[in-house]
C-alpha cells in the first residue's frame, strides 16, 4: 500500500498557497523543482522553513515536511522564502470575493429574501474568517523567519566568541613573545663582548620582532565586533517590536461580529420578509481594511528580519577569515618562539662545550707542570754527598713513570684538538642556520 502525503507551501513573496501530493520516497530536490515550476523561484533561491524556523535538509526526503502522528495529515504548512530578496512588497491583494458576496458589497442596501440572504451571509462570514486565517498563516511565516534569524544569530554569537577568545590568546602570546625577545636581545648584547656572537642570528631575532608586530594586526577584530554588536542590538529591538506579536485582535473581533450577525439572521423566520446587507458589508469592509493594515506592518517587519539575516550571512565569511588569520598568526608566533628557544639552547651548548674544553686544558696543563717538577726535585738527605741525578725519579711502585705522564699529556692534547674542531663546526652550523 502506497501512502501519499500532502504538503502545503505558503509562498511568502506572494502570500499564495500551493499544495503538492508527495510521492513516496520523493527527494526534496524533486519537490523543489515542482515548486520552481509553480512559483518561478529557482531551486537555488528557495528557502523552505518549518514553523519552528528549521530549514529543510536537502539530504533528506521531501516527507520531512510532514510529521506523522502529531497533527492532521494535511495541516502542515511549509514557508517558502526567496533568498534573492530581502524586501518583500506586501501587503498583497486580499482573497477574491465570491460573486454573491461581491453582489451585496456593490450594493449593500439591496433587499433580498431571508432564505437567500442566509446563503449570501454564510459566504460572507466564510470570507471574513478566511481573511483572518490568511493573516494568521502569514504571521506564522514571519515567526518562522524570526526563529530562523535567531538560529543564525546563535551561530554568529558562537563564532564571535571563538574569534574573541582566539584574539585574546594571540594578544597574550604576542605580549609574552615581545617581552621574551627584548630580554633575550638585551642579555645577548651584554655577553657579546666575552661570549659568543652571531650577526646572522641577531638579525633573525630582530626580524622576528618585526614579524610579531605584523602578527598583531590579526588580533584587531574591533571592526567586526562593532558590527556584530550593532546587529545584535537590532535583532533585540525586532524581538521587542509590537509587530513581532500577533496583531489580529481587530480581525478576530470582526469575525465574531460577523458570526453573531449571521446567527441573528438564522433566528428570523423564513417568511416573505426582505432585508438588506448593510451591517454585514460594513464588517467585510472593516476586515479588509484591518487586514491591509496588519499585513503592511507584518511585511515591513519581515523585511527587517530578512535584512538582519542577510547581514549575518555576509558577516559569517568575514569572521571565518578573521579566525584563520588569527590562527595563522598564532602558529607563526609559536614557530618563532620555538626557533628562538632552540637557538638559545644551541648557544648554551656551545658555551658549555667551551667551558668544558677550558677546564680540560687547564687541568692538563696543571698536570704536566706539577708531575715533572715533582719528579726532578732533589730528594732531601742528611748527607753532604749530592744524590745521583736519577735518584729523584719516582719508583714504579710509588706512581706513574715518566712515559705514562707523557702519554697522558698527548691524550689531553688530542682531546682538546677534537673539542676545538667540534666547537668550530657547531658555530659554522649556527651561522648557516
PLY file of the C-alpha trace (Angstrom):
ply
format ascii 1.0
element vertex 433
property float x
property float y
property float z
element edge 432
property int vertex1
property int vertex2
end_header
0.00 0.00 0.00
1.39 3.35 -1.01
0.83 6.25 1.37
0.71 9.70 -0.15
1.15 12.88 1.83
0.08 16.42 1.04
2.30 19.39 1.75
1.14 22.99 1.59
3.71 25.62 0.63
2.97 29.22 1.61
4.86 31.49 -0.75
5.77 34.45 1.47
6.62 36.56 -1.57
3.09 36.34 -2.98
1.03 35.26 0.07
-0.34 32.37 -2.00
-0.50 28.70 -1.07
0.50 25.91 -3.43
-0.14 22.28 -2.46
1.65 19.15 -3.62
0.95 15.47 -3.33
4.21 13.92 -2.22
5.22 10.68 -3.86
6.69 8.02 -1.57
10.45 8.45 -1.16
10.39 11.65 -3.24
13.53 13.72 -2.76
13.47 17.31 -1.60
15.21 18.33 -4.82
12.34 16.86 -6.81
9.84 18.80 -4.72
11.86 21.99 -5.19
11.75 21.54 -8.96
7.96 21.34 -8.75
7.90 24.43 -6.54
10.05 26.31 -9.06
7.61 25.42 -11.81
4.64 26.71 -9.77
6.18 29.83 -8.20
9.02 30.86 -10.52
11.51 30.87 -7.62
14.62 28.93 -8.66
15.70 25.97 -6.54
18.92 27.81 -5.64
16.98 30.75 -4.19
14.37 28.70 -2.35
14.49 28.64 1.43
11.92 26.26 2.89
11.27 26.69 6.61
9.19 24.67 9.01
7.18 26.64 11.54
9.99 26.04 14.06
12.37 28.03 11.86
14.33 24.92 10.85
15.40 24.84 7.22
14.57 21.66 5.32
17.56 19.36 4.89
18.34 18.75 1.19
19.88 15.37 2.09
16.55 14.04 3.39
13.35 13.03 1.63
10.58 15.54 0.97
8.45 13.75 3.59
10.37 15.68 6.26
7.77 18.41 5.61
5.14 16.33 7.40
5.46 14.92 10.91
3.08 11.99 11.31
1.12 11.42 14.47
1.21 14.98 15.75
-1.33 16.75 13.56
-3.73 16.02 10.80
-2.20 14.60 7.67
-2.94 17.77 5.69
-2.47 20.51 8.30
1.25 21.15 7.91
2.50 24.30 6.29
5.97 24.97 4.89
7.03 28.58 4.38
8.81 29.49 1.17
11.19 32.46 1.05
13.14 33.85 -1.87
16.79 34.20 -0.78
17.43 36.71 -3.55
15.05 39.16 -1.82
15.35 40.93 1.50
12.49 43.39 0.94
9.02 42.00 0.40
6.48 44.19 -1.38
3.39 43.33 0.67
0.64 43.77 1.53
-0.95 41.82 -1.27
-4.44 41.80 -2.68
-6.96 40.13 -0.40
-8.60 36.89 -1.41
-11.21 37.39 -4.10
-14.90 37.73 -3.28
-17.42 35.21 -4.47
-19.98 36.50 -6.95
-22.82 36.61 -4.44
-20.75 38.36 -1.74
-19.46 40.80 -4.32
-23.11 41.44 -5.26
-24.03 42.74 -1.78
-20.73 44.64 -1.44
-21.52 46.55 -4.61
-24.95 47.48 -3.25
-25.34 46.86 0.46
-28.86 48.27 0.55
-30.34 45.82 -1.93
-33.23 43.88 -0.42
-33.01 40.09 -0.57
-35.33 37.39 0.75
-34.22 35.96 4.10
-33.50 32.43 2.78
-31.28 33.84 0.00
-29.69 36.30 2.43
-28.71 33.43 4.74
-26.73 31.79 1.92
-25.04 35.07 0.99
-24.20 35.92 4.57
-22.84 32.42 5.20
-20.36 33.00 2.38
-19.62 36.47 3.76
-18.78 35.00 7.19
-16.57 32.41 5.50
-14.81 35.26 3.65
-14.19 37.22 6.88
-12.86 34.09 8.62
-10.64 33.45 5.59
-9.12 36.93 5.79
-8.19 36.37 9.43
-6.72 32.93 8.68
-4.69 34.36 5.80
-3.14 36.83 8.20
-2.55 34.12 10.82
-0.67 31.95 8.31
1.46 34.86 7.13
2.19 35.79 10.73
3.28 32.20 11.34
5.61 32.53 8.35
7.03 35.72 9.84
7.53 33.87 13.14
9.36 31.07 11.32
11.62 33.73 9.77
12.27 35.18 13.24
13.16 31.76 14.67
15.45 31.13 11.70
17.10 34.51 12.30
17.65 33.62 15.96
19.30 30.34 14.92
21.63 32.24 12.61
22.29 34.76 15.37
23.15 31.98 17.84
25.68 30.63 15.34
27.04 34.15 14.83
27.47 34.66 18.58
29.24 31.29 18.87
31.67 32.18 16.08
32.16 35.67 17.53
33.02 34.21 20.95
35.53 31.84 19.32
37.03 34.76 17.43
37.31 36.95 20.56
38.83 34.08 22.55
41.37 33.34 19.82
42.20 37.05 19.54
42.79 37.34 23.29
45.03 34.27 23.27
47.03 35.69 20.37
47.37 39.01 22.17
48.69 37.28 25.31
51.17 35.21 23.29
52.39 38.29 21.42
52.95 40.19 24.66
54.88 37.25 26.09
56.90 36.91 22.88
57.79 40.62 22.76
58.88 40.65 26.41
60.90 37.48 25.94
62.71 38.60 22.80
63.53 42.03 24.24
65.09 40.39 27.28
66.96 37.94 25.07
68.33 40.75 22.91
69.47 42.68 25.99
71.21 39.65 27.50
72.70 38.72 24.15
74.18 42.21 23.77
75.64 42.02 27.30
77.52 38.78 26.63
78.77 39.58 23.13
81.99 41.13 24.46
83.13 37.98 26.26
80.83 35.25 24.94
79.54 34.04 21.62
78.26 36.26 18.81
76.37 35.68 15.57
75.32 38.61 13.42
73.04 36.37 11.36
71.21 35.14 14.45
70.91 38.67 15.84
69.41 39.84 12.56
66.99 36.91 12.55
65.81 37.78 16.08
65.18 41.39 15.13
63.24 40.23 12.06
61.18 38.01 14.36
60.32 41.02 16.48
59.13 42.94 13.41
57.13 39.96 12.17
55.48 39.62 15.58
54.41 43.27 15.32
52.79 42.48 11.97
51.02 39.48 13.51
49.38 41.88 15.95
47.21 43.13 13.08
45.36 39.79 13.11
44.15 40.36 16.66
42.41 43.61 15.65
38.80 42.45 15.34
37.22 45.62 16.68
35.50 46.49 13.41
33.82 43.07 13.27
32.90 43.19 16.95
31.20 46.55 16.45
29.15 45.26 13.50
28.10 42.16 15.43
27.08 44.17 18.50
25.08 46.64 16.37
23.38 43.73 14.62
22.65 42.06 17.95
21.02 45.27 19.20
18.93 45.48 16.03
17.72 41.89 16.47
16.77 42.52 20.10
14.75 45.57 19.02
12.97 43.47 16.39
12.08 40.92 19.05
10.66 43.65 21.26
8.70 45.24 18.43
4.89 45.01 18.73
4.87 43.78 15.12
6.69 40.65 16.33
3.44 39.71 18.10
0.14 38.77 16.58
-1.91 41.83 15.55
-5.13 40.07 14.60
-7.26 41.12 17.56
-9.37 43.53 15.50
-9.91 40.93 12.80
-10.89 38.32 15.39
-13.40 40.76 16.86
-14.86 41.44 13.41
-15.01 37.71 12.76
-17.08 37.22 15.90
-19.39 40.09 14.96
-19.99 38.54 11.54
-20.79 35.18 13.14
-23.19 36.78 15.63
-24.91 38.72 12.84
-25.40 35.53 10.86
-26.82 33.74 13.93
-29.32 36.56 14.37
-30.39 36.19 10.75
-30.87 32.43 11.19
-33.30 33.01 14.03
-35.59 35.04 11.83
-38.48 33.03 10.41
-38.19 32.14 6.72
-41.22 34.19 5.74
-41.59 36.50 2.81
-39.63 39.27 4.60
-36.75 41.02 2.90
-33.62 42.65 4.37
-30.51 44.45 3.24
-26.83 43.63 3.99
-25.59 46.96 5.31
-24.27 45.64 8.64
-22.55 42.62 7.09
-20.92 44.69 4.34
-19.56 47.09 6.98
-17.90 44.14 8.71
-16.44 42.91 5.40
-15.01 46.35 4.56
-13.57 46.83 8.05
-11.99 43.36 7.97
-10.36 44.05 4.58
-9.04 47.41 5.84
-7.75 45.81 9.05
-6.00 43.07 7.08
-4.37 45.67 4.81
-3.00 47.49 7.85
-1.68 44.45 9.73
-0.18 42.92 6.58
1.64 46.16 5.79
3.13 46.10 9.30
3.86 42.37 9.05
5.74 42.60 5.76
7.64 45.68 6.90
8.76 43.77 9.98
9.52 40.67 7.91
11.74 42.70 5.58
13.76 43.92 8.57
14.13 40.33 9.80
15.36 39.17 6.41
17.71 42.17 6.19
19.30 41.21 9.53
19.59 37.62 8.41
21.38 38.69 5.24
23.79 40.78 7.31
24.62 37.69 9.36
25.12 35.64 6.18
27.51 38.33 4.92
29.36 38.53 8.26
29.99 34.81 8.72
32.66 34.53 5.96
34.41 37.64 7.32
34.56 36.10 10.78
35.88 32.88 9.25
38.66 34.84 7.50
39.50 36.68 10.74
39.68 33.37 12.62
42.00 31.89 10.01
44.23 34.98 10.14
44.41 34.74 13.94
45.27 31.03 13.75
48.00 31.67 11.16
49.45 34.49 13.28
49.28 32.28 16.37
51.12 29.46 14.59
53.72 31.91 13.30
54.38 33.29 16.80
54.71 29.80 18.26
57.10 28.75 15.48
59.25 31.85 16.07
59.24 31.23 19.81
60.30 27.61 19.28
63.04 28.59 16.81
64.43 31.20 19.16
64.46 28.82 22.09
66.29 26.20 20.05
68.90 28.80 19.12
69.31 29.82 22.78
69.88 26.21 23.78
72.32 25.89 20.90
74.27 28.87 22.25
74.16 27.35 25.71
75.55 24.09 24.37
78.41 25.89 22.68
79.14 27.92 25.82
79.14 24.78 27.97
81.38 23.00 25.47
83.86 25.87 25.50
83.78 25.96 29.29
84.45 22.22 29.46
87.32 22.49 26.99
88.93 25.29 29.01
88.68 23.20 32.18
90.24 20.20 30.47
93.09 22.26 29.05
93.68 23.93 32.41
93.77 20.64 34.27
96.06 19.06 31.68
98.48 21.97 31.87
98.49 21.79 35.64
99.16 18.06 35.41
102.12 18.41 33.04
103.60 21.20 35.12
103.32 19.56 38.51
104.30 16.00 37.70
107.71 16.61 36.10
108.54 19.18 38.75
107.86 16.69 41.45
109.87 14.13 39.57
113.03 16.24 39.17
113.04 17.85 42.61
116.11 16.64 44.59
115.45 14.30 47.46
116.34 15.61 50.89
119.11 13.78 52.69
121.18 14.31 55.76
124.45 13.55 53.95
126.66 16.06 52.15
127.08 13.98 49.06
124.99 15.03 46.10
122.41 12.48 45.09
122.55 10.68 41.80
120.68 12.62 39.12
118.30 9.72 38.51
117.76 9.02 42.18
114.82 11.57 42.26
112.74 9.64 39.69
109.82 8.02 41.36
109.90 4.33 41.52
107.27 2.43 39.58
105.61 1.35 42.78
105.34 4.98 44.04
103.40 6.35 40.98
103.30 6.61 37.22
106.54 6.51 35.31
107.60 9.35 33.05
106.48 7.65 29.81
102.93 7.33 31.18
102.81 11.05 32.02
103.93 11.98 28.52
101.29 9.72 27.03
98.58 11.29 29.22
99.54 14.77 28.01
99.40 13.61 24.40
95.91 12.21 25.03
94.77 15.51 26.56
96.10 17.48 23.60
94.30 15.22 21.15
91.06 15.62 23.13
91.48 19.39 23.20
92.01 19.49 19.42
88.88 17.43 18.78
86.82 19.68 21.10
88.02 22.82 19.34
87.15 21.31 15.99
83.65 20.39 17.19
83.07 23.92 18.52
84.12 25.45 15.18
81.73 23.14 13.30
78.81 24.00 15.60
79.49 27.75 15.26
79.57 27.40 11.48
76.27 25.48 11.54
74.72 28.22 13.69
75.89 30.89 11.26
74.36 28.98 8.35
71.04 28.45 10.14
0 1
1 2
2 3
3 4
4 5
5 6
6 7
7 8
8 9
9 10
10 11
11 12
12 13
13 14
14 15
15 16
16 17
17 18
18 19
19 20
20 21
21 22
22 23
23 24
24 25
25 26
26 27
27 28
28 29
29 30
30 31
31 32
32 33
33 34
34 35
35 36
36 37
37 38
38 39
39 40
40 41
41 42
42 43
43 44
44 45
45 46
46 47
47 48
48 49
49 50
50 51
51 52
52 53
53 54
54 55
55 56
56 57
57 58
58 59
59 60
60 61
61 62
62 63
63 64
64 65
65 66
66 67
67 68
68 69
69 70
70 71
71 72
72 73
73 74
74 75
75 76
76 77
77 78
78 79
79 80
80 81
81 82
82 83
83 84
84 85
85 86
86 87
87 88
88 89
89 90
90 91
91 92
92 93
93 94
94 95
95 96
96 97
97 98
98 99
99 100
100 101
101 102
102 103
103 104
104 105
105 106
106 107
107 108
108 109
109 110
110 111
111 112
112 113
113 114
114 115
115 116
116 117
117 118
118 119
119 120
120 121
121 122
122 123
123 124
124 125
125 126
126 127
127 128
128 129
129 130
130 131
131 132
132 133
133 134
134 135
135 136
136 137
137 138
138 139
139 140
140 141
141 142
142 143
143 144
144 145
145 146
146 147
147 148
148 149
149 150
150 151
151 152
152 153
153 154
154 155
155 156
156 157
157 158
158 159
159 160
160 161
161 162
162 163
163 164
164 165
165 166
166 167
167 168
168 169
169 170
170 171
171 172
172 173
173 174
174 175
175 176
176 177
177 178
178 179
179 180
180 181
181 182
182 183
183 184
184 185
185 186
186 187
187 188
188 189
189 190
190 191
191 192
192 193
193 194
194 195
195 196
196 197
197 198
198 199
199 200
200 201
201 202
202 203
203 204
204 205
205 206
206 207
207 208
208 209
209 210
210 211
211 212
212 213
213 214
214 215
215 216
216 217
217 218
218 219
219 220
220 221
221 222
222 223
223 224
224 225
225 226
226 227
227 228
228 229
229 230
230 231
231 232
232 233
233 234
234 235
235 236
236 237
237 238
238 239
239 240
240 241
241 242
242 243
243 244
244 245
245 246
246 247
247 248
248 249
249 250
250 251
251 252
252 253
253 254
254 255
255 256
256 257
257 258
258 259
259 260
260 261
261 262
262 263
263 264
264 265
265 266
266 267
267 268
268 269
269 270
270 271
271 272
272 273
273 274
274 275
275 276
276 277
277 278
278 279
279 280
280 281
281 282
282 283
283 284
284 285
285 286
286 287
287 288
288 289
289 290
290 291
291 292
292 293
293 294
294 295
295 296
296 297
297 298
298 299
299 300
300 301
301 302
302 303
303 304
304 305
305 306
306 307
307 308
308 309
309 310
310 311
311 312
312 313
313 314
314 315
315 316
316 317
317 318
318 319
319 320
320 321
321 322
322 323
323 324
324 325
325 326
326 327
327 328
328 329
329 330
330 331
331 332
332 333
333 334
334 335
335 336
336 337
337 338
338 339
339 340
340 341
341 342
342 343
343 344
344 345
345 346
346 347
347 348
348 349
349 350
350 351
351 352
352 353
353 354
354 355
355 356
356 357
357 358
358 359
359 360
360 361
361 362
362 363
363 364
364 365
365 366
366 367
367 368
368 369
369 370
370 371
371 372
372 373
373 374
374 375
375 376
376 377
377 378
378 379
379 380
380 381
381 382
382 383
383 384
384 385
385 386
386 387
387 388
388 389
389 390
390 391
391 392
392 393
393 394
394 395
395 396
396 397
397 398
398 399
399 400
400 401
401 402
402 403
403 404
404 405
405 406
406 407
407 408
408 409
409 410
410 411
411 412
412 413
413 414
414 415
415 416
416 417
417 418
418 419
419 420
420 421
421 422
422 423
423 424
424 425
425 426
426 427
427 428
428 429
429 430
430 431
431 432
